[in-house]
Amino acid sequence: MTHARSVDALVIGAGAAGLFCAAQAGQRGLSVLLVDHAPKVAEKIRISGGGRCNFTNREATPANFLSENPHFCRSALARYTPADFIALVQQHGIAFHEKHKGQLFCDDSAEQIIRMLLAECERGGVERWQPCSVQDLERLEDGTWRAQTARGAVQARSVVVATGGLPVPKIGASDFGLKLAERFGHRIVAPRQALVPLTFSAAEWAPFVAMAGQAMPVVISTRPGATGKSKKAPPPVAFHEDLLFTHRGLSGPAVLQISSFWQPGQPITINLLPQVDVAETLRAAKQRSKRQWGNELASLLTQRMADTWLQMLGLDASLPMPQVPDAQISRVADSLHTWQLTPAGTEGWNKAEVMAGGVDTRDLSSQTLESRLQPGLYFIGEVVDVTGWLGGYNFQWAWASGMACAEALAASLGSPAQ
């Protein structure tokens, strides 16, 4: 048998969770080897937030996460908070700003967060092999682990799987972590695309293609299906965010948020004018305005959308306001406040920002992220069935789960390997 490189912890995956966990474990005196099959480090951080990295959300709580076990994330999130990560960012002199609803972005570039994480790894003496694929992993009789990698064998006292999810395969995403988990007996919650634009059949969407590029604040809701052991469907979920029309369907923050809860076959409901009582406004206009129906409605929407909407309902946009029947006003108001439509699907893994589902939390410790089935094997970050809302929450889960794991590694391994 060839001589293996010996370390305390082998961390597989140099994304947000892997980099942070490796750095923290290294700084606690452990010898850490970080490997990743991709040539570039942390590509997902690099492209996030339009290149400025929405690195956390000031208001993150367990309520901002989806999981078949919604309580699983509580422990890690409570022990490493947004304020803790913000302090680290400030310590590295990175300027940032709050954009919207607690979302924090770098003033300059996502590269600053990557450089910070690499500097933290260096401070912890972390060794990094990249690009380097892991070809095999086995648990030895003495309870340690042996990995075969593209750069040779590695013997580790513990292994951390931080391989992320399936979104954006072109930057190296794969199902490696899920397959590894299954191989060692873990249950998997079926992966699905989350924070992803929704699409509609070409025929259904034809009237709205002309509106591509138009954005507006809406309230969007859906009734998610039952999860976990519960047979009872949870209450409807709603978000007040911006909606964006596309050539194939709907996007924008409102749709990305609701997509994480939407189940195929389920309708979504959109209030296109949540700030306006449409019926009351149009009835008042009927009393004082001689304008055409379509032009009056355009004062609430846009001309293009008003014309599209009245045409969709089979109504005459050229009718003068005084002649518009009250029943038509009620019909238009109801349709704008409760527009219900059923997506045909999503824009797929290339456009999804995160993966929902993953390694079943029933097989992991919420305190340490260690496997209940295989001592010394840990799963952190996106590969676990914990998915945050849009707005920095998924990065906060990466930092919190990475820290919980690093602290557990330090506590369980005690004295470093010789």
MARMAR-283191 format. One record per residue (C-alpha): residue number from 0; residue in one letter; x, y, z. Coordinates in steps of 0.25 Angstrom, whole numbers. Example, Ala and Ser with C-alpha at 12.3 -4.5 7.8 and 13.67 -1.06 7.14 Angstrom:
BEGIN
  nr rest    xx    yy    zz
   0    a    49   -18    31
   1    s    55    -4    29
//
This chain:
BEGIN
  nr rest    xx    yy    zz
   0    m     0     0     0
   1    t     5    14    -4
   2    h     8    23     7
   3    a    -4    32    10
   4    r    -3    47    13
   5    s    -8    47    28
   6    v   -17    59    33
   7    d   -27    61    44
   8    a   -38    66    35
   9    l   -41    64    20
  10    v   -50    75    15
  11    i   -56    71     1
  12    g   -61    84    -6
  13    a   -55    98    -6
  14    g   -68   106    -7
  15    a   -73   115     4
  16    a   -76   104    15
  17    g   -63    96    12
  18    l   -54   108    12
  19    f   -60   114    24
  20    c   -60   100    32
  21    a   -46    97    28
  22    a   -41   111    32
  23    q   -47   110    46
  24    a   -43    95    48
  25    g   -29    99    44
  26    q   -29   111    54
  27    r   -33   101    65
  28    g   -20    94    63
  29    l   -24    83    54
  30    s   -17    78    41
  31    v   -26    81    30
  32    l   -26    77    15
  33    l   -36    84     6
  34    v   -39    77    -8
  35    d   -47    81   -19
  36    h   -49    76   -33
  37    a   -51    90   -40
  38    p   -39    98   -44
  39    k   -44   111   -38
  40    v   -47   113   -24
  41    a   -61   117   -19
  42    e   -68   120   -33
  43    k   -81   121   -27
  44    i   -77   132   -18
  45    r   -71   139   -29
  46    i   -83   140   -38
  47    s   -93   142   -26
  48    g  -100   155   -24
  49    g   -97   160   -38
  50    g   -82   158   -34
  51    r   -83   166   -21
  52    c   -87   154   -12
  53    n   -99   155    -3
  54    f   -91   149     8
  55    t  -101   149    19
  56    n  -115   154    24
  57    r  -115   163    36
  58    e  -128   157    40
  59    a  -126   142    38
  60    t  -134   133    47
  61    p  -138   119    46
  62    a  -152   123    40
  63    n  -144   127    27
  64    f  -140   113    24
  65    l  -147   101    18
  66    s  -145    86    22
  67    e  -153    74    24
  68    n  -148    76    39
  69    p  -149    92    40
  70    h  -143    91    54
  71    f  -130    85    50
  72    c  -123    98    46
  73    r  -126   105    59
  74    s  -114   100    67
  75    a  -104   104    57
  76    l  -110   117    53
  77    a  -112   121    68
  78    r   -97   119    71
  79    y   -91   126    59
  80    t  -100   138    55
  81    p   -99   148    44
  82    a   -93   158    54
  83    d   -81   148    56
  84    f   -79   148    41
  85    i   -80   163    39
  86    a   -70   164    50
  87    l   -60   156    42
  88    v   -63   164    29
  89    q   -60   177    36
  90    q   -47   171    42
  91    h   -43   169    28
  92    g   -46   183    24
  93    i   -57   179    14
  94    a   -67   191    11
  95    f   -81   186    10
  96    h   -95   192     9
  97    e  -110   187    12
  98    k  -118   186    -1
  99    h  -131   182     3
 100    k  -138   174    15
 101    g  -125   172    23
 102    q  -117   167    10
 103    l  -102   171    11
 104    f   -93   172    -1
 105    c   -79   176    -3
 106    d   -77   190    -8
 107    d   -66   185   -18
 108    s   -66   170   -22
 109    a   -69   156   -17
 110    e   -54   154   -19
 111    q   -52   161    -6
 112    i   -60   150     1
 113    i   -52   139    -6
 114    r   -39   146    -2
 115    m   -43   147    12
 116    l   -47   132    13
 117    l   -33   128     7
 118    a   -26   137    16
 119    e   -33   130    28
 120    c   -29   117    22
 121    e   -15   121    22
 122    r   -16   126    36
 123    g   -20   112    40
 124    g    -9   105    32
 125    v   -19    99    23
 126    e   -13    91    11
 127    r   -21    92    -2
 128    w   -21    82   -14
 129    q   -28    88   -26
 130    p   -32    83   -36
 131    c   -32    70   -29
 132    s   -44    60   -30
 133    v   -47    49   -19
 134    q   -48    36   -26
 135    d   -52    27   -14
 136    l   -54    28     1
 137    e   -54    16    11
 138    r   -55    15    26
 139    l   -44     7    31
 140    e   -45    -3    43
 141    d   -38     6    53
 142    g   -49    17    50
 143    t   -41    26    41
 144    w   -43    29    27
 145    r   -35    27    14
 146    a   -38    35     1
 147    q   -32    32   -12
 148    t   -30    45   -19
 149    a   -24    50   -33
 150    r   -12    54   -25
 151    g   -11    41   -17
 152    a   -16    35    -4
 153    v   -20    42     8
 154    q   -23    37    22
 155    a   -32    45    31
 156    r   -37    44    45
 157    s   -50    51    40
 158    v   -56    55    26
 159    v   -65    67    24
 160    v   -74    67    11
 161    a   -76    81     6
 162    t   -79    78    -8
 163    g   -91    87   -10
 164    g  -103    84   -18
 165    l  -107    82   -33
 166    p  -109    97   -38
 167    v  -100   103   -49
 168    p   -93    90   -54
 169    k   -84    98   -63
 170    i   -76   103   -51
 171    g   -74    89   -46
 172    a   -87    86   -38
 173    s   -89    71   -37
 174    d   -96    60   -29
 175    f   -83    55   -23
 176    g   -87    58    -8
 177    l  -101    52   -10
 178    k   -96    39   -16
 179    l   -85    38    -5
 180    a   -96    40     6
 181    e  -104    29     0
 182    r   -93    20    -1
 183    f   -91    21    14
 184    g  -105    18    17
 185    h  -111    32    18
 186    r  -125    36    13
 187    i  -127    47     3
 188    v  -138    57     2
 189    a  -141    57   -13
 190    p  -133    69   -19
 191    r  -141    80   -26
 192    q  -137    94   -32
 193    a  -140   105   -23
 194    l  -138   120   -25
 195    v  -141   118   -39
 196    p  -149   125   -50
 197    l  -163   118   -54
 198    t  -167   115   -68
 199    f  -181   113   -75
 200    s  -185   106   -87
 201    a  -183   114  -100
 202    a  -198   115  -103
 203    e  -202   120   -89
 204    w  -190   130   -89
 205    a  -192   135  -103
 206    p  -200   148   -98
 207    f  -189   152   -88
 208    v  -177   150   -97
 209    a  -178   165  -101
 210    m  -176   169   -86
 211    a  -163   162   -85
 212    g  -154   172   -77
 213    q  -165   178   -69
 214    a  -164   178   -54
 215    m  -173   182   -43
 216    p  -175   180   -28
 217    v  -185   169   -25
 218    v  -190   159   -14
 219    i  -188   145   -19
 220    s  -193   132   -11
 221    t  -194   117   -13
 222    r  -199   106    -4
 223    p  -187    96    -2
 224    g  -189    81    -2
 225    a  -188    73    11
 226    t  -174    70    15
 227    g  -167    60    24
 228    k  -176    51    32
 229    s  -188    61    32
 230    k  -199    58    23
 231    k  -205    72    26
 232    a  -202    82    15
 233    p  -195    95    22
 234    p  -202   108    21
 235    p  -200   117     8
 236    v  -186   124     7
 237    a  -186   138     2
 238    f  -175   148    -2
 239    h  -176   163    -5
 240    e  -165   165   -15
 241    d  -162   170   -29
 242    l  -167   161   -41
 243    l  -160   161   -55
 244    f  -167   156   -67
 245    t  -158   148   -77
 246    h  -160   142   -91
 247    r  -163   129   -85
 248    g  -169   132   -71
 249    l  -167   139   -58
 250    s  -154   143   -51
 251    g  -150   154   -41
 252    p  -148   152   -26
 253    a  -163   149   -24
 254    v  -163   137   -33
 255    l  -149   132   -28
 256    q  -155   132   -14
 257    i  -168   125   -17
 258    s  -160   115   -26
 259    s  -154   108   -13
 260    f  -168   105    -8
 261    w  -175   103   -21
 262    q  -178    88   -25
 263    p  -181    83   -39
 264    g  -195    84   -42
 265    q  -198    94   -32
 266    p  -203   108   -36
 267    i  -197   121   -31
 268    t  -206   133   -28
 269    i  -201   147   -31
 270    n  -206   161   -26
 271    l  -201   170   -37
 272    l  -205   183   -30
 273    p  -204   180   -15
 274    q  -204   195   -12
 275    v  -216   199   -19
 276    d  -231   196   -18
 277    v  -233   194   -33
 278    a  -248   193   -32
 279    e  -250   206   -24
 280    t  -239   214   -32
 281    l  -246   210   -46
 282    r  -260   213   -40
 283    a  -255   227   -36
 284    a  -249   228   -50
 285    k  -262   225   -57
 286    q  -269   237   -50
 287    r  -259   247   -54
 288    s  -251   242   -66
 289    k  -255   241   -81
 290    r  -243   234   -85
 291    q  -243   220   -91
 292    w  -243   208   -82
 293    g  -229   203   -87
 294    n  -223   217   -84
 295    e  -229   218   -70
 296    l  -224   204   -66
 297    a  -211   207   -72
 298    s  -209   218   -61
 299    l  -209   206   -51
 300    l  -200   197   -60
 301    t  -194   201   -73
 302    q  -200   203   -86
 303    r  -195   190   -91
 304    m  -199   182   -79
 305    a  -213   188   -79
 306    d  -216   185   -93
 307    t  -211   171   -91
 308    w  -219   169   -79
 309    l  -232   174   -85
 310    q  -230   166   -98
 311    m  -228   153   -89
 312    l  -241   156   -82
 313    g  -248   158   -96
 314    l  -251   173   -92
 315    d  -252   185  -101
 316    a  -240   194   -97
 317    s  -246   206  -106
 318    l  -259   207   -98
 319    p  -260   221   -91
 320    m  -259   220   -76
 321    p  -273   225   -73
 322    q  -279   213   -82
 323    v  -271   202   -75
 324    p  -280   193   -67
 325    d  -277   192   -52
 326    a  -277   177   -54
 327    q  -265   178   -63
 328    i  -258   187   -53
 329    s  -260   176   -42
 330    r  -255   165   -52
 331    v  -243   173   -56
 332    a  -240   176   -41
 333    d  -242   162   -36
 334    s  -233   157   -48
 335    l  -222   167   -44
 336    h  -222   164   -29
 337    t  -223   149   -30
 338    w  -216   145   -43
 339    q  -215   130   -42
 340    l  -207   122   -52
 341    t  -200   108   -52
 342    p  -185   108   -56
 343    a  -181    97   -66
 344    g  -167    96   -59
 345    t  -154   104   -56
 346    e  -142   109   -64
 347    g  -134    97   -59
 348    w  -121    95   -51
 349    n  -114   105   -60
 350    k  -122   116   -54
 351    a  -125   111   -40
 352    e  -118   118   -30
 353    v  -118   107   -19
 354    m  -123    93   -17
 355    a  -134    89    -8
 356    g  -134    75    -2
 357    g  -121    67     0
 358    v  -115    59    11
 359    d  -127    56    21
 360    t  -125    63    34
 361    r  -130    51    42
 362    d  -117    44    39
 363    l  -109    56    44
 364    s  -106    63    58
 365    s  -112    77    58
 366    q  -101    81    68
 367    t   -89    76    60
 368    l   -94    72    46
 369    e   -87    59    48
 370    s   -94    46    42
 371    r  -101    38    52
 372    l   -98    26    44
 373    q   -83    28    41
 374    p   -75    34    52
 375    g   -65    44    47
 376    l   -73    47    34
 377    y   -79    61    34
 378    f   -88    68    24
 379    i   -89    83    23
 380    g   -95    94    14
 381    e  -104    92     2
 382    v  -102    77     2
 383    v  -111    76    14
 384    d  -126    78    14
 385    v  -126    92    19
 386    t  -129   103     8
 387    g  -130   118    11
 388    w  -139   128     5
 389    l  -133   138    -5
 390    g  -124   149     1
 391    g  -112   144     7
 392    y  -118   133    16
 393    n  -111   121     9
 394    f   -98   127    11
 395    q  -101   129    26
 396    w  -104   114    26
 397    a   -91   111    20
 398    w   -84   119    31
 399    a   -92   114    42
 400    s   -91    99    38
 401    g   -77   101    35
 402    m   -74   107    49
 403    a   -82    96    56
 404    c   -74    85    49
 405    a   -61    92    52
 406    e   -64    93    66
 407    a   -68    78    67
 408    l   -56    74    60
 409    a   -47    81    70
 410    a   -55    75    81
 411    s   -55    61    76
 412    l   -41    60    71
 413    g   -34    67    82
 414    s   -19    66    80
 415    p   -15    67    65
 416    a   -10    56    57
 417    q     5    53    58
//
